[in-house]
Amino acid sequence: MNIKTSKDRRWKRYPLDVRVRVVIVTENGNEVIHGRSRAISEGGIGVTLTRELSKGMLVNLHFKLPESDRERIYQAQLKYRSGFHSGFEFIGVQPHERLELREFCESLEGKSSADVAEARA
């Protein structure tokens, strides 16, 4: 098995615990799967979902970053899956969105997942 270490990755990962909606567009309409993020990077997000998805699947991810009311929507491809844990790579990210992700991730430097969790209802 080929396991990547943190120095092998393109982007550093940061802990993040927020709600995520995964929207799958199908011929019969949209299917929505709910989950929670585990980590985020400039290039993608790790999410624990309520069901397994197929590797390579294209989806739309909907989530809010802590301390923001604005919902972000990113197209993403499922690159990694182990049980209910899924690793998505953002695709088609615009330069201003990439900058926003980079700045958000840099703001997480040194914080724990408890520091960057959204308020749970």
C-alpha positions as a printed Julia matrix, in Angstrom:
121×3 Matrix{Float64}:
   0.0    0.0     0.0
   1.34   3.46   -0.92
   0.6    5.92    1.9
   1.39   9.6     1.4
   3.04  11.48    4.22
   2.48  15.18    4.87
   5.67  16.08    3.0
   4.42  14.18   -0.1
   1.21  16.22   -0.35
   0.69  19.29   -2.54
  -1.24  21.16    0.17
  -0.98  21.12    3.93
  -4.12  19.89    5.7
  -5.79  21.66    8.59
  -8.43  20.33   11.0
 -11.96  21.55   10.3
 -15.28  20.35   11.69
 -18.25  21.75    9.73
 -21.39  20.36    8.13
 -21.04  19.44    4.47
 -23.75  18.68    1.93
 -22.63  16.56   -1.0
 -24.89  17.07   -3.99
 -24.83  14.45   -6.71
 -26.51  15.49   -9.95
 -28.35  12.55  -11.55
 -30.7   12.09  -14.46
 -33.58  11.94  -11.97
 -32.6   15.09  -10.06
 -30.2   15.85   -7.25
 -29.27  13.44   -4.51
 -28.03  14.99   -1.26
 -25.77  13.25    1.23
 -24.9   14.86    4.56
 -21.57  14.67    6.31
 -18.97  16.48    8.41
 -15.57  17.68    7.41
 -12.43  16.35    9.07
  -9.76  18.45    7.4
  -9.38  21.06    4.68
  -6.58  22.23    2.43
  -6.21  24.69   -0.38
  -6.88  21.82   -2.79
  -9.59  19.75   -1.14
 -11.49  18.56    1.88
 -11.86  15.33    3.85
 -15.44  14.46    4.78
 -17.08  11.69    6.78
 -20.32  10.83    4.99
 -23.45   8.87    5.86
 -22.84   6.47    2.93
 -20.06   5.35    0.63
 -19.5    6.93   -2.78
 -17.59   5.68   -5.82
 -14.03   6.87   -6.35
 -13.8    9.35   -9.23
 -17.36  10.62   -8.74
 -17.97  14.33   -9.46
 -20.07  16.2    -6.9
 -20.87  19.67   -5.63
 -19.83  20.35   -2.04
 -21.79  22.9     0.01
 -20.41  24.16    3.33
 -19.85  27.27    5.43
 -16.51  28.15    6.91
 -16.56  29.05   10.63
 -17.41  32.68   11.35
 -19.04  33.08    7.93
 -22.67  33.1     6.88
 -21.84  32.58    3.21
 -22.24  29.07    1.88
 -19.35  27.96   -0.34
 -20.06  25.65   -3.26
 -17.18  23.81   -4.89
 -17.21  21.19   -7.6
 -15.05  18.3    -6.48
 -13.93  14.82   -7.42
 -13.74  11.94   -4.98
 -10.07  10.95   -4.97
  -9.87   8.77   -1.85
 -12.33   6.59    0.0
 -12.0    4.37    3.03
 -15.33   3.3     4.44
 -17.34   6.44    5.11
 -14.3    8.75    4.98
 -13.96  10.5     1.62
 -11.21  12.74    0.3
 -12.38  15.27   -2.3
 -10.21  17.4    -4.58
 -11.66  20.78   -5.53
 -11.82  21.24   -9.31
 -12.46  24.32  -11.41
 -11.56  26.64   -8.54
 -11.33  30.27   -9.63
  -8.21  32.28   -8.64
 -10.14  34.41   -6.1
 -11.6   31.23   -4.54
  -8.15  29.63   -4.35
  -6.83  32.74   -2.6
  -9.75  32.66   -0.17
  -9.06  28.98    0.6
  -5.33  29.66    1.06
  -5.97  32.56    3.44
  -8.51  30.55    5.42
  -6.15  27.58    5.71
  -3.28  29.82    6.8
  -5.55  31.27    9.51
  -5.88  27.73   10.93
  -2.15  27.29   11.5
  -1.62  25.95   15.02
  -5.33  25.56   15.84
  -7.02  22.36   16.98
 -10.21  20.92   15.49
 -12.12  22.18   18.55
 -10.95  25.72   17.73
 -12.37  25.56   14.2
 -15.64  23.69   14.71
 -18.92  25.32   13.85
 -21.47  25.67   16.6
 -23.6   22.54   16.68
 -27.31  23.01   17.14
